[in-house]
Structure formats: structure tokens, C-alpha cells
């Protein structure tokens, strides 16, 4: 009944797609002075929008007074 439901390519996609999503955000958050672990939140629907809004409107390391 479910013979063709799960193929080996699915396992590859389950690993590759999160890496493709998380890696750029990891670099962006790190360069902006935020904790890079916030990039894991980009995999959770709706939470990713809240994270982007938080990062977009928070004071980054370049805006903080010295």
C-alpha cells in the first residue's frame, strides 16, 4: 500500500533543505552581532517571521553606542 511513499531522495531532501535555509541565516545573524543559533528558528513557520522582525528592528552591533 505505501511501497513508493518514502524514497531515499526524501531523506536527502530532509537533510539538504534545512542546511540550505539555516546556513545563510547563521552567517547573517553572526555578522549582525546576534546569536547565530537564532537561525534554527527559521525552520519553524510563523516563528521565522517574528525572528526576522526582531532582527530587523533590534539594535545591531553597528548601531550600539561606543
C-alpha positions in Angstrom: 0.0 0.0 0.0 2.7 2.5 0.9 5.6 1.0 -1.0 6.6 4.1 -3.1 5.7 6.6 -0.4 9.2 7.2 1.0 12.2 7.1 -1.3 15.9 7.6 -0.4 15.7 11.0 -2.1 13.3 12.1 0.6 15.9 11.5 3.3 18.4 13.6 1.3 15.9 16.4 1.0 15.2 16.3 4.7 18.9 16.9 5.3 19.7 19.3 2.5 16.8 21.7 2.6 17.3 22.7 6.3 21.0 23.2 5.6 20.2 25.5 2.6 17.9 27.5 4.8 19.8 27.7 8.0 23.4 28.3 6.7 22.8 31.8 5.2 20.8 33.0 8.2 23.5 31.7 10.5 26.1 33.9 8.7 23.7 36.9 8.6 22.9 36.7 12.4 26.5 36.2 13.3 27.7 39.2 11.2 24.9 41.3 12.6 26.0 40.6 16.2 23.2 38.3 17.1 23.4 34.8 18.4 23.7 32.6 15.3 21.5 29.9 16.9 18.6 32.1 16.1 18.9 30.7 12.5 17.4 27.4 13.7 14.1 29.3 14.3 13.9 30.0 10.6 12.7 26.4 10.1 9.6 27.0 12.2 6.7 28.6 10.3 5.4 31.9 11.7 8.3 32.0 14.2 10.6 32.7 11.3 8.7 35.9 10.6 8.9 37.0 14.2 12.6 36.3 14.2 13.2 38.4 11.1 11.2 41.2 12.6 13.2 41.0 15.8 16.5 41.1 14.0 15.4 43.8 11.5 14.3 46.3 14.2 16.7 45.5 17.0 19.8 47.5 17.5 22.7 45.7 15.9 26.3 45.8 16.9 26.9 48.6 14.3 24.2 50.9 15.9 25.2 50.4 19.5 26.8 53.4 21.1 30.5 53.0 21.9 
